[in-house]
């Protein structure tokens, strides 16, 4: 009886974790550059049935003791590109991340190219993070002359203020896509020991943004399946409770 309660409890807990992941994906279906989370299930240690008072034909018979969720995994497949016609918006067609400079001076990485050009000519996101442009020569954000009227960037990432090339936008990748850790606000930072390098296997599309890679129909289908699994596990607890009640009633007679 205790095993029924324990197994059902682990199933409900695992399914609740999965529901939370799916809910987070659904909430961010319209978030520019969002990469959905995925999570699987793993069996807990299996218990043998070959013990006293258990008549079994196969001494190798085992029974499951429950389930747990695996670690969260970020799915970095590319989302569709949407045209905005805003010169400060950029999308990555291929692998890689934009690098931004946070207010505290540290670097972070993002797939969201929803930038704006502020009054000082800096390309910033809605959190005030500045796009890291590799300026050439003596050029920098203070003297580049970038405005919303003259800013252009080609597919190779070369940045122009009018006819003058002032620098380039580099894209960055790790050895594997598990090298990045989400830190909120659609930003990622490298995990300890990760090797981050410049990628040349993607194009930058000016006037576009990348949509999230969440498939709402797939998420809803998974949500329905997980909810039913949650209900099934809760039914196990109800059955165990009914059996305990039946035993108590028999003992009291």
C-alpha positions in Angstrom: 0.0 0.0 0.0 2.8 2.3 0.9 4.4 1.7 -2.5 1.2 2.7 -4.3 1.2 6.0 -2.4 4.9 6.6 -3.0 4.8 5.7 -6.7 1.7 7.9 -7.3 3.3 10.8 -5.4 6.4 10.7 -7.6 4.3 10.5 -10.7 2.2 13.5 -9.7 5.4 15.5 -8.8 7.0 14.7 -12.1 3.9 15.5 -14.1 3.5 18.8 -12.3 7.1 19.8 -13.2 6.4 19.0 -16.9 3.2 21.0 -16.7 5.2 24.0 -15.4 7.6 23.7 -18.3 4.8 23.5 -20.9 3.1 26.5 -19.3 6.3 28.5 -19.5 6.6 27.7 -23.2 3.0 28.7 -23.9 3.4 32.0 -22.1 6.4 32.8 -24.2 5.0 31.7 -27.6 5.1 35.4 -28.7 8.4 36.3 -27.1 11.0 37.3 -29.8 13.8 34.8 -30.0 12.5 32.6 -27.2 13.8 29.0 -27.1 11.5 26.5 -25.6 12.3 24.2 -22.7 12.0 20.5 -22.9 12.0 17.9 -20.1 11.8 14.1 -20.1 11.1 11.4 -17.6 13.3 8.8 -15.9 12.5 5.7 -13.9 13.5 5.6 -10.3 15.3 2.5 -8.9 13.4 -0.7 -9.5 12.6 -3.0 -6.6 12.8 -6.8 -6.8 9.8 -9.1 -6.1 12.0 -12.0 -5.1 11.5 -11.8 -1.4 9.8 -13.6 1.5 6.0 -14.0 1.1 6.1 -13.1 -2.6 5.5 -16.2 -4.7 6.9 -15.5 -8.1 7.7 -17.7 -11.1 10.6 -15.5 -12.2 13.2 -14.6 -9.5 14.3 -11.7 -11.7 10.8 -10.0 -11.5 11.0 -6.3 -10.5 8.5 -3.5 -9.9 8.9 0.2 -10.5 9.2 2.6 -7.6 8.2 5.8 -9.4 9.4 8.3 -11.9 11.4 11.6 -11.9 11.9 14.3 -14.4 15.2 14.8 -16.2 17.1 18.1 -16.3 15.6 20.9 -18.3 17.0 21.2 -21.8 16.8 24.3 -24.0 15.8 23.6 -27.6 17.8 26.0 -29.8 16.2 25.2 -33.1 15.6 28.3 -35.2 12.2 30.0 -35.1 10.6 31.6 -38.2 11.8 35.0 -39.3 9.3 37.9 -39.3 9.8 41.1 -41.2 9.4 44.3 -39.2 11.1 46.7 -41.6 12.7 48.4 -38.6 16.3 49.1 -39.4 17.4 48.4 -35.8 15.8 45.0 -35.8 18.0 42.0 -36.7 17.5 38.3 -36.9 20.0 35.5 -37.1 19.5 33.1 -40.0 21.5 30.1 -38.7 23.4 29.3 -35.6 24.8 31.7 -33.0 24.0 34.5 -30.6 24.3 38.3 -30.5 26.5 39.5 -27.6 25.3 42.3 -25.5 26.9 44.4 -22.7 24.8 44.5 -19.6 24.6 47.7 -17.4 27.1 46.1 -15.0 29.6 45.7 -17.9 29.4 41.9 -18.2 28.6 40.1 -21.4 25.4 38.1 -22.1 24.1 36.4 -25.2 20.7 36.4 -26.9 18.9 35.3 -30.0 16.5 38.3 -29.8 17.5 41.0 -32.2 14.7 43.4 -31.2 17.0 46.4 -30.8 16.4 50.1 -30.9 18.8 53.0 -31.6 18.9 55.5 -28.7 19.7 59.2 -28.7 23.5 58.5 -28.4 23.5 56.1 -31.4 23.7 52.9 -29.3 21.8 49.8 -30.3 20.0 48.7 -27.1 17.3 46.2 -26.1 14.3 47.1 -23.9 16.3 46.3 -20.8 19.1 48.7 -21.7 21.6 46.1 -22.7 23.9 47.4 -25.5 24.6 45.3 -28.6 28.4 44.6 -28.8 29.7 46.0 -32.1 33.3 45.3 -32.9 34.3 48.9 -34.1 37.1 49.4 -36.5 39.9 51.9 -36.1 39.0 54.9 -33.8 35.3 54.3 -34.2 33.1 53.7 -31.2 29.5 54.3 -30.1 30.3 57.9 -29.2 31.7 59.0 -32.6 30.3 56.3 -35.1 27.5 58.6 -36.2 25.0 55.8 -36.2 21.4 57.0 -36.4 18.1 55.4 -37.3 18.3 57.1 -40.7 21.8 55.9 -41.8 22.3 52.5 -39.9 22.6 49.5 -42.1 24.1 46.0 -41.6 24.7 43.4 -44.3 24.3 39.7 -44.1 28.0 39.3 -43.1 27.4 41.6 -40.1 29.3 44.6 -41.4 27.9 47.8 -39.9 27.6 51.0 -41.8 26.7 54.6 -40.9 25.7 55.8 -44.3 28.5 54.8 -46.7 31.1 54.5 -44.0 31.9 51.1 -42.5 32.3 51.5 -38.8 32.5 47.9 -37.5 30.9 44.6 -37.5 28.5 42.5 -35.5 29.9 39.1 -34.5 27.9 36.0 -33.7 28.9 33.6 -31.0 28.5 29.8 -30.4 29.7 27.3 -27.9 31.1 23.8 -28.4 27.5 22.5 -27.8 24.2 24.2 -27.2 24.3 23.1 -23.6 27.1 25.5 -23.0 24.7 28.4 -22.2 22.7 29.0 -19.1 19.5 31.0 -19.2 19.6 34.0 -16.8 16.2 35.6 -17.6 15.1 38.4 -19.9 15.9 36.1 -22.9 19.6 36.3 -22.1 22.2 33.5 -21.7 25.6 33.3 -20.1 28.3 30.7 -20.7 28.5 27.9 -18.2 31.8 27.5 -16.3 34.5 26.0 -18.6 32.5 26.6 -21.8 34.5 27.6 -24.9 32.7 30.4 -26.7 33.9 31.3 -30.2 32.9 33.4 -33.2 30.7 31.7 -35.8 30.7 32.4 -39.5 27.9 30.0 -40.4 24.9 32.4 -40.2 23.6 35.5 -41.8 22.2 38.6 -40.1 18.9 39.7 -41.6 18.2 43.4 -41.1 14.6 44.4 -40.7 13.6 41.0 -39.3 13.2 39.4 -35.9 13.2 35.7 -35.0 9.9 34.4 -33.6 9.9 31.8 -30.7 10.3 28.2 -31.7 7.3 27.1 -29.6 4.7 25.1 -31.6 1.5 26.0 -29.7 -0.4 23.0 -31.1 2.3 20.6 -29.9 2.4 22.2 -26.5 -1.3 21.9 -26.0 -1.3 18.3 -27.1 1.5 17.5 -24.5 -0.4 19.5 -21.9 -3.5 17.4 -22.3 -1.5 14.1 -22.2 0.4 15.2 -19.0 -2.8 16.4 -17.3 -4.4 12.9 -17.9 -1.2 11.3 -16.5 -1.5 13.5 -13.5 -5.1 12.5 -13.0 -4.1 8.8 -13.3 -1.5 9.1 -10.6 -3.9 10.9 -8.3 -6.4 8.0 -8.9 -3.7 5.7 -7.5 -3.7 7.6 -4.3 -7.5 7.6 -4.1 -7.5 3.8 -4.6 -4.9 3.3 -1.9 -6.9 5.5 0.5 -10.1 3.5 -0.3 -8.2 0.2 0.4 -7.0 1.6 3.8 -10.5 2.6 4.7 -11.8 -0.9 3.8 -9.1 -2.5 6.0 -9.8 -0.2 8.9 -13.5 -1.0 8.7 -12.9 -4.7 8.7 -10.6 -4.4 11.8 -13.2 -2.4 13.7 -15.9 -5.1 13.2 
